[in-house]
């Protein structure tokens, strides 16, 4: 729904509803949907072609009975008749539809044609169509529960909007939020996404005064640029927590390592985070982060400090360990805070960070105030078991925390925790259960603040290059491009076999001999690289590579030892140009230890990439090794990204390895190998990437 004249109002706030396929049998989809709609206080007309108690036999008669033009049609009919029924509904003025049935594109064959017909009807009549293959949506504040799933009547209004690719997960998330005492402002299962998708609902959430955070679940990305733009726009006012399915889909390897490492799942996560979302690993984290962000939000900050106050040492250590492992800063408290805490707490308590209070006492709120007042603390974390000694939510609410945010971690019996969470929700406090829930909420808050801080500032422009992209690209031509960009490369000679000995004499010391052929991207794997070649071993080296039939050879000076990086840029089929950095070697491919960003990007976004690597210590001088300058690396990545931005006929550029050796070149590195991949002529780029690998085949709906 990219047309600005189309809105979600007819879908989410309809003046009247047509339920087509209604039934008096609550075990059938149409009967369950009718029961769910019973609480809606606006007109609802029931349609069943066979008639029945209080039902109309056709759409036109049902619409005429309402006294107002129906905005929304809910179709609980078999897939085969959905396009025709939708056409009938459009003729009576319907502007939106929920199509529940499965049996469309997800089953292949005739289902694909049915979905195309459905999309055609939606496009011709400018309808907002949710589904097919979804269990529906709910807007509790309006008592609109367009779902056939039992239990939706109990879901209360709250401040988290759920936008889920799966109707089943949509309901699982809303029920989890209900258990968390949060409730939802909106919960939508997208299904096949005929014309209403995640982008539309993110934009709706950004403008919805009832929504304070979004829980986003993705399986496919039809339009990457639109999705990122919607996330950027939404997160300016409303935080977004995102769960992306598909970690273990490695996809098809592209020509370069860059393409192989930048799978759709990895790229989607990285770019969502860059755009402002807090990316999580599972549904429990999604609920914890979204509910925390709905209650509180930090200002943009490069590195927020957390002050932890715990009433039990063991759980406090778990929280501390997990936060440090996640890279969250727990600053040492200053002398003023420690002196105040010494007056407030009994002997033998820990007055550092974390602060271990022992069993919380009546001055617990003053302890929190002392921690919050410390200049290094931006976020206060409070953990305790539910005990009669202190009302933890009341104590936190009464504390003077100044500008600091707070998250409460509560443990205890199920009844005590439920009471505590409800009390915290009434007081507007973020409250999670247990150490794990507390950590998830804290990490989400810190990630949100850091991401928004990194987005400030202008994008790094990168250096331009005005050469031509057409024609074959071998290593020598790729390195000529790097030379033009100011990236150091080894001294080299490009020759035929007959000129190899003369070229060897012109170079300093033992050399590397390589085949130079655009058709051979991975030369090492086919025996196309020989190292340490001297005058005495040249003939043997030439014999080794001769069988590959390369028209030319490269002889180049050998580089010293150092740290190898893979650095590249590729044109993602959904998101456009992205840049990538990782530590070179087999482990990078095995563990996919890479960091990505879309370009253009700010300096802070690019400089943050090395810190996202598991092997980041290697870039920081581990055991006396070379140190990579994040600023210089950011400039190099911007240069590579600029190539793709300026040249739409270029698909990939890769330096692998980029050898980091102190004293070599202005930035301490030299490009030992390079690859440039032009776009195939008239290449048809896919318009959608399945983030999880294979299209969904399961049905969200029962047989209708």
Beta strands, then each sheet from edge to edge (+ up, - down):
strand 1: 16-20
strand 2: 43-47
strand 3: 72-75
strand 4: 96-99
strand 5: 128-131
strand 6: 136-139
strand 7: 144-147
strand 8: 157-164
strand 9: 184-189
strand 10: 213-218
strand 11: 220-221
strand 12: 239-244
strand 13: 278-280
strand 14: 306-310
strand 15: 355-356
strand 16: 379-385
strand 17: 405-411
strand 18: 430-433
strand 19: 492-495
strand 20: 511-516
strand 21: 529-533
strand 22: 552-557
strand 23: 563-572
strand 24: 576-583
strand 25: 594-598
strand 26: 650-660
strand 27: 669-671
strand 28: 674-678
strand 29: 689-690
sheet 1: 2+ 1+ 3+ 4+ 5+
sheet 2: 7+ 6- 9+ 8+ 10+ 12+ 13+
sheet 3: 11+ 29-
sheet 4: 15+ 14+ 16+ 17+ 18+
sheet 5: 19+ 22- 20+ 21-
sheet 6: 25+ 24- 23+ 26- 27+
sheet 7: 25+ 24- 23+ 26- 28+
end
